[in-house]
Amino acid sequence: MSVYKRDYRAYSGRTTPMWTRIGVLVRFGLAEIWASKITIGLVIASALPFIVALIQIYLVNNPAARMLILRENTRLLDINAAYFLRMLEIQCWFALPLCSWIAPRLITFDLADNALPILLSHPISRFGYVLGKFIALFTSLSLVAVMPCLALFVYQSYSSQQSWAATNLPIALGMLAGSVIWIALLSILGLALSSWVKWRVVATGIIFAAILVPAGVGGIITGVMRTKWGFLLNVPYMMTELWQRLLGMSGVENPERSLPTAAIAIMLLLACLACVAMLNARIRAREVIRG
């Protein structure tokens, strides 16, 4: 029978649930992320501070090690909120170069190869496409920022007295909340900036610049105008203050340079909304080229 004599009709069989369609994007996104040796190298490098911290916690909680190595001077390695704050800062800042490398791999390849219209022609929405990429990126960054900090808390709880975990549970909750906020911000920022640049190397530099350049501008505003509100452009400063408060370290704040928690939350929310607007404007099923 000739092709033109066939009758075509819409597919009426069973369709897959929406969450499984997003899962396909997540699976292929993770495969694309971990196919790079640079990704593996960055993750291994981020594990080095975690290994050092494990050794430190072992030395502090082992009586023989304290006697032979530390000579009972455990104040050099106090395992408290300040210690976990340092580890949280180290691991979260390791997530920045990792995000700068893997975020462009998730979107810029689709844009450069004009694959986005083909992907969106399948039964998946723009929201599902972005959500699948976001989950893949968020999961990968969690291995660097969230998991090491919580693993250190669990190991300290296991090695120390039984009452330590119950007393310091807010530290674990603060680290979880702080790291999740940070990698969620990095994920949405990395995807938004990568969606507007078709060259991966350029996108990597832009993600770094989006964090560091406003911080420099905020420092100039603070120094020239002698006001603390310039720090609202300084993402590293805002996140450090937010992490301190989540871990219950409000006593280390400088009142003259301290930002209200509400102001920090509003700035982070505005940054996320701006990234969502960028994704909404860029992720389209078709591309209009004007000559």
N, C-alpha and C positions, 0 to 999 in steps of 0.2 A: 504494500500500500504506500502511495506517495505521502510525503510529509505534509503537503498542503491539504490532504484529504482527512487528516486526523483532527479529531475534536479535542480541544484543550479546555480544561476546567481547573478551578482552584483546588488546591490540596485540602481534603476534608478529613484526613486521618488525625491521629493523636499527636498533639504538640507537646514539646518538652516544657517543663515549668520555667518561669523567668529566671529563677536563681541558678538553674543549671546552665543557662546561656551565659550568665555573668561568670560562672565558674570556668567556662572554656577560656574566656579572656584572661582570667586570673592564672590559669594553668599555663597558657602560652606566654603570658607576661613573666611569670617566674622562670620559665625555661629560657626566655630571652635574657633575663637579668643574670642568671647564673651560668650562662654560656660564656661569659667573659672572664678571662683569667684576672683581669684587673679588679673585678668585683670580689673574687675570692681573696686576692691579695689584700684589699682594703679591709675585708672582714677579719682576716687573720691578724692584720696590724691592730685592729681595734680590740682584739682579744688579749693582747699583751698586757695592758693595764689591769685587765680582769685577773689574769694569772698572778701578777704581782700582788694584787689585793688579796687573793686567796692565800698566798703565802704569808702575808702580814697578819691576816685573821688567824691563821694556824699558829703563828708564833705567839700572838697575844694570849690565846686560849690554851696553849699547851704548857703545863708547869715545867717540864724539862727544858723546853725551848726557851722559856722566859729566864730560867736560871743560867743556861749556858750562853745564850746570845744576847738577850735583852738585859740580863742581870737585874731583873725585877723592875726595870725602868719602863713600865708599860705606858707612861705618859707620852712617850714618843709616838706611840701608836694607839691612841685612844679611839676605840670603835664607838663613835657617837654620831649625832646628826651632822656635825661638821665633816666627819670622815665620809659619810655617805653622800653629802652634798658635793664634795670634791669628785667622787666617783661618778655621780650623776652628771656633773659638768663635763668630765672627760669623755664619757661614753656618748653623751648627747652631741658633743661637738665632733666626735668621730662620724656621727651620722650625716653631717653636712657634706663632706667630700663624697661620701657614698651616695647620697641623694643627687649630688651634682653630676655624678657619673651615670647612674642607672635611670634617672628620670627621663633624660633625653632619649634613651634607648627604647622607651615604651611608646613615645608619641612621634618623635621626629622622623623615625623610619617610616611610619605610616604616612606622614605628610610628604616626605621626600619622594616616596614611591607612588603617590596618589592612590594609596590603598584605602583611605578613609571612606570615600563614597562607596566602595565595594563592601566594606565592613558594615556600614550603616544601611546598606540595602538588604542585609539579612534581618531576621526578626529580632532585632535588638535596638533599643532606643539610645539616644545620645547620652542620657543619664546612665544607662547600663554600661555603655562603653567607658565613660569616665570612672564609674564606680569600680569596674573590673580592673582598670589600670591603677586606681587608687589603692585597692586592696592588695594588689601585687607589690606595689611600692611600700605601703605601710607595713606589710608583713616582713619584707626584707629589712627595713630599717629597725623593726622591733628586735631583730636578732642582735643588733648592735647597741641599742639604747635601753630597751625595756628588760630583756632577759638577763643580761649580765648584772644589772643592779638588783633585781629581785633574787637572783641566784646568790649573790653575796649576802643579802639579808637572811636568806634561808640557811646558808652555811654558818653565819654568825649565830643564828638562833640555835642551830644544832650543836655548835661547839661550846656555847656559853651556858650559863645557868638557865633553868627552865623559865624563870620569871622574866628573863630579858626580852623574849619575843613579845609577851603580853604587854610589857611596859613600853616597848618601842614600836608597837604596831603602827602608830601614826607615821613613822618614818617610811615604812614600806608603802603605805597608802599615798604618802606625798611623792615618793619616787615614781610610783605607778602613774599618778595623775600628771606629774610634771613631764615625764618622758613621753606619755601619750599625747599631751598637748603639743610638745615640740615636734615630734615626728609627724603628727597630723598637719601642723603648719608647714613643715618642710615638704610633705607629700603634695599638698594642694598647690603650694608655691612652685614646686618643681614641675608639676604637670602643666600649670598655667603658662609659665614662661617657656617651656619646651614646645607648647602648642603654637607659639608665634615665631619660632625659629626652625628652619629646616636643616640647619647645620648643627650636628651634635656637639662639636667642639665649641662653637659659639654659645650654644645653649648652656653648656657646662660653666663657661665663664660668666654668663649672665646670672645664673643662680647664685654663684658666689658674690657677684656684685650687688645683687638685690639685698643681701644680708649686710655686707660690709660697707658699701657706699653710704646708705642712709645713716649708718652708725657714725661715720665720719662727719656727715652734715649735721647730725644732732649734736655731736661734740662741739662743733664750731658755733652753733646757735647757743649752746649752753655757756660756752666761754665768752662770747661776745656780748650777749644780752644778759648774762648773769642770772639765768633762770634754769630751773630744773626741768622745765617742760620740753626742752630740747631732747631729753633722754627718751621721749616717746617715739623718736625715730631710730633709737638705738636698740635693735632687737636683742643683741647679747646682754645689754644692761637690764632690759625689761625681764628677760627670761631668768637671769640670775636672781633678781629680786623676787620673782614669782616662785622660783625653786626654794629660796630661803623661807618664804612664808609657808609653802606647802609642807616643808620639813619642820616647821615650828621653830625657826631661827629668827624671829622678829627682832631679837636683841642686837643683832649684828648690823642693823640698818642705820644709816646716817639720816637723821630727821631732815636735814637741810637738802639732801639729794634724793630722798625717798619719794617714790611715786605711789599714788593711791592704787590699790588693787583694782578698783573699778576702772580707772583710766587705762591700766595695762590690759584688762580684759576687753575694753572697747576697742583699743588699737589693734589687738590681735583679731578681734571679730571683723573689724573693717578691712584688715588685710586679707582675711579669708573670703569676705564678700567680693572684694576686688578681683581675687583670683577666680572665683566662680563666674563673675561677669566676663573675664577674659576667656575662660573656657567656653562659655555660652556663645560668645561672639565668634570663636574660632572653630569649634567642633561642629561642622556642618556636613550634610550629606552631599553637598555640591559646592563647587568653588567657582566664583564669578571672577572672570579676568577682564578688566577694562583696558582697552587699548588706548 
